[in-house]
């Protein structure tokens, strides 16, 4: 039986140092019937030339050279020409396991769903990653309501565009919003809503890369974070209205989002005291309730408890945690 064609879209911009590792992980997939679309988003480095070289060496690769329009625009350019029955996205400074596509494809096909997910592992891009050799398989077939619950409580998957395999038809009337950052927050929940059920697996097949200097170069709050606030508010408002029984999950994610904004504000120079005060007020309104929820993650509960000691203690604690884990958010 002929395998379904699967499209992989890789938006590319100023990642010359990391692109080889990403593309190599894609062309070496165990699932071979692929359409690999490399979208050069007007990259000013050597990426355009590299893309053309990849295309010459692998007939499955197609290259789009376009004017810089941002991540959303690049993903949309790939979606527009995709011929695969299914589609997945990979960021060009990340990489995937050799069974990334096959794992999610089997999940999707065997369970007759329009979407499947794998887990993501955060890795230091400068170090060699130890792939999972043994893990306890935990496949769940979830309703969209149950997946929303698990996403909002950080139990399963997330709202990122990557680490998911979609039926391409889901994008028939959906595109990523151009000129907006955190575009997946504005989009993924709409794709989930179009599915009756979603197949979720716990194998770590997607490797999200951080850099050793990412903490020292923490830029703090900037205008792009306004997109995060707007997109998160819209997503939570939709879920709250459509699934009123998910009130606790919505409250938890809302609190998490405000903690995220507060952390960025505390590392902004000069400090925006007014916005800090407004964000801290939102946290104080919900923290006691969220602290009591059974499914609130341990990390959240620690952040909540630290917030009772004031902003300076919270800032110092978060900086220490960030240095140890190389996590900014």
C-alpha positions in Angstrom: 0.0 0.0 0.0 1.3 3.4 -1.0 2.2 5.7 2.0 0.5 9.0 2.3 2.6 12.1 1.3 3.6 14.2 4.3 4.7 17.8 4.0 7.4 19.2 6.3 7.6 23.0 6.4 10.8 24.6 7.7 10.8 28.4 7.9 14.4 29.7 7.7 15.9 33.0 8.8 19.5 33.7 10.1 20.2 30.2 11.3 23.3 29.4 9.2 25.1 27.8 12.1 22.2 25.4 13.0 20.5 24.7 9.7 22.6 21.6 8.7 21.6 19.7 11.9 17.9 20.5 11.3 17.8 19.5 7.7 19.9 16.4 8.2 17.4 15.2 10.9 14.6 15.7 8.3 16.2 14.0 5.3 17.1 11.0 7.5 13.5 10.3 8.6 12.5 6.7 8.7 9.3 7.8 6.9 10.4 8.4 3.3 7.4 9.7 1.4 8.0 13.4 2.2 7.7 16.8 0.7 10.2 19.0 2.4 9.6 22.7 1.9 12.4 25.0 3.0 11.1 28.6 3.2 14.0 31.1 3.0 12.4 34.1 4.6 14.8 36.6 3.1 17.7 35.4 5.3 20.7 37.7 4.9 23.3 35.0 5.6 24.4 31.9 3.8 21.1 30.1 4.4 19.6 30.8 0.9 22.7 29.1 -0.8 22.5 26.2 1.6 18.8 25.7 0.8 19.6 25.5 -2.9 22.3 23.0 -2.3 19.9 20.8 -0.3 17.4 21.0 -3.1 20.0 19.8 -5.7 20.8 16.7 -3.5 17.3 15.5 -2.6 14.4 15.5 -5.0 11.9 15.7 -2.1 13.1 19.2 -1.2 11.5 22.3 -2.5 12.8 25.8 -1.8 10.9 29.0 -1.6 12.9 32.3 -1.6 10.8 35.2 -0.4 11.0 38.6 1.1 11.3 38.6 4.9 7.8 38.5 6.3 8.3 36.8 9.7 7.6 33.3 10.9 3.9 33.3 10.3 4.3 34.4 6.7 7.0 31.8 6.1 4.8 29.0 7.5 1.9 30.2 5.4 4.0 30.2 2.3 4.7 26.5 2.9 1.1 25.7 3.6 0.0 27.4 0.4 2.0 25.0 -1.8 1.8 21.9 0.3 0.8 18.8 -1.5 0.9 16.3 1.4 -2.2 14.8 2.9 -0.6 15.7 6.3 1.7 18.5 7.3 4.1 19.3 10.2 6.3 22.2 11.1 9.9 22.3 12.3 11.8 25.4 13.4 15.1 25.7 11.6 17.2 26.0 14.8 15.7 22.8 16.2 15.9 19.2 15.1 13.9 16.0 15.4 14.4 12.3 16.0 14.6 10.0 12.9 11.1 8.6 13.7 9.5 12.0 14.3 7.2 11.7 11.3 6.7 8.0 11.5 5.8 8.1 15.2 3.1 10.7 14.8 1.8 9.3 11.5 1.2 5.9 13.1 -0.5 7.6 16.0 -2.8 9.4 13.7 -3.6 6.6 11.3 -4.0 3.8 13.8 -6.5 5.9 15.8 -8.3 7.6 12.9 -7.6 11.2 14.0 -6.9 14.4 12.2 -4.0 15.5 14.5 -1.4 13.8 16.6 1.3 15.0 18.9 4.7 14.0 20.4 6.6 15.4 23.3 9.3 18.1 23.2 12.7 18.0 24.9 14.5 21.2 25.7 18.2 20.8 24.8 21.4 22.8 24.8 22.3 23.2 21.2 26.0 23.2 22.0 25.8 19.7 23.6 25.1 16.2 22.2 21.6 15.0 23.1 21.0 11.7 24.6 18.1 10.2 22.7 15.5 8.2 24.7 16.3 4.5 24.5 13.7 3.3 26.9 10.4 4.9 27.9 7.0 3.8 29.1 4.6 4.3 26.2 1.6 6.3 27.1 -0.8 7.0 24.2 -4.0 8.9 24.9 -6.8 9.5 22.5 -8.3 12.7 23.8 -11.4 14.8 23.0 -10.6 18.4 22.2 -12.0 19.4 25.5 -9.7 17.0 27.4 -6.7 18.1 25.3 -7.4 21.7 26.2 -7.5 20.7 29.9 -4.2 19.0 29.7 -2.6 21.8 27.7 -3.8 24.5 30.1 -2.6 22.5 33.1 0.8 21.8 31.3 0.1 18.0 31.5 0.3 17.2 27.8 1.5 19.0 24.6 1.2 22.8 24.3 0.1 25.4 21.8 3.3 25.4 19.7 3.0 24.7 16.0 5.8 22.1 16.0 5.7 18.6 17.5 2.3 18.0 15.9 1.1 16.3 12.7 -2.0 17.8 11.1 -4.3 16.7 8.4 -3.6 19.5 5.8 -7.3 20.0 5.3 -7.5 21.6 8.7 -5.7 24.6 7.2 -8.3 25.1 4.5 -9.6 28.3 6.2 -6.8 28.9 8.8 -3.5 30.6 8.4 -1.0 32.0 11.0 -1.5 35.7 11.6 1.1 37.7 9.7 3.1 40.3 11.5 2.4 38.8 14.9 4.7 36.9 17.2 3.4 34.0 19.4 1.3 33.2 16.3 0.9 29.6 17.4 -1.0 30.7 20.5 -3.5 32.4 18.2 -3.8 29.4 15.9 -3.3 26.0 17.4 -6.4 26.0 19.5 -8.5 26.7 16.4 -7.0 23.7 14.7 -7.7 21.5 17.8 -11.3 22.7 17.8 -11.7 21.3 14.3 -10.9 17.8 15.5 -13.2 15.3 17.1 -10.3 13.6 18.8 -6.5 13.9 19.0 -3.9 11.2 19.3 -1.2 12.1 21.8 2.0 10.2 22.4 4.7 10.8 25.1 7.8 10.0 23.1 10.2 12.9 22.9 10.8 13.3 19.1 11.2 17.1 18.9 14.3 18.8 20.3 13.8 22.5 21.1 17.2 24.1 21.2 18.4 26.7 23.6 21.8 28.5 23.6 24.2 28.8 26.5 24.1 32.6 26.4 20.3 32.8 26.2 19.9 33.7 29.9 22.7 36.3 29.9 21.1 37.9 26.9 17.6 38.0 28.4 16.0 41.0 26.8 13.1 41.4 29.2 9.7 42.8 28.2 9.2 44.4 24.8 6.3 45.3 22.5 6.2 41.7 21.1 4.9 40.5 24.4 1.8 42.5 23.8 1.0 39.9 21.0 1.4 37.1 23.6 -1.0 38.9 26.0 -3.6 39.5 23.2 -3.3 36.0 21.7 -3.5 34.3 25.1 -6.5 36.4 26.2 -8.3 35.5 23.0 -7.6 31.8 23.3 -8.6 31.7 27.0 -11.8 33.7 26.3 -12.8 31.2 23.6 -12.1 28.1 25.7 -13.9 29.6 28.8 -17.0 30.4 26.7 -17.0 27.0 24.8 -16.1 24.9 27.8 -17.3 26.6 31.0 -16.3 23.5 33.1 -12.6 24.3 32.3 -12.7 27.4 34.5 -9.9 26.1 36.8 -7.7 25.2 33.8 -8.3 28.6 32.3 -7.4 30.3 35.6 -4.2 28.3 35.9 -3.0 29.2 32.4 -4.0 32.8 32.9 -1.9 32.9 36.1 1.0 31.2 34.3 0.8 33.8 31.5 0.9 36.7 34.0 3.9 35.1 35.8 5.7 34.9 32.5 5.0 38.6 31.8 6.1 39.5 35.3 9.4 37.6 34.9 10.2 39.5 31.7 9.2 42.8 33.3 11.5 42.2 36.2 14.5 41.8 33.8 13.6 44.9 31.8 15.9 47.9 32.0 14.5 50.5 32.7 11.8 48.8 34.8 8.2 49.5 33.8 6.8 49.9 37.3 3.3 50.6 36.2 3.0 47.4 34.2 4.7 45.5 36.9 2.1 46.7 39.4 -0.8 45.8 37.1 0.6 42.4 36.3 1.3 41.6 40.0 -2.2 42.7 40.9 -3.6 40.1 38.4 -1.4 37.5 40.0 -2.6 38.3 43.5 -6.3 38.0 42.3 -5.9 34.3 41.3 -2.9 32.9 43.0 -4.6 31.6 46.2 -7.3 29.8 44.2 -4.8 28.3 41.7 -2.6 27.2 44.5 -5.4 24.9 45.8 -6.1 23.2 42.5 -5.1 19.5 42.5 -3.6 19.7 39.0 -1.6 22.9 39.3 2.0 22.0 38.4 4.6 21.9 41.2 6.6 24.7 39.5 3.6 26.9 39.5 3.0 26.3 43.2 6.5 27.3 44.0 6.2 30.5 41.9 3.0 31.3 43.7 4.5 30.8 47.2 7.5 32.9 46.2 5.3 35.7 45.0 3.9 36.1 48.5 7.4 37.3 49.6 7.5 40.3 47.1 9.0 41.0 43.8 12.6 41.2 44.7 12.7 37.7 46.3 10.7 36.4 43.3 13.2 37.9 40.8 16.2 36.5 42.6 14.7 33.1 42.8 13.7 33.0 39.1 17.2 34.1 38.0 18.8 31.3 40.0 16.3 28.8 38.5 16.9 30.1 35.0 20.7 29.8 35.3 20.3 26.2 36.4 17.8 25.1 33.8 18.7 27.5 30.9 15.0 28.4 30.7 13.9 31.9 30.2 10.1 31.4 30.4 
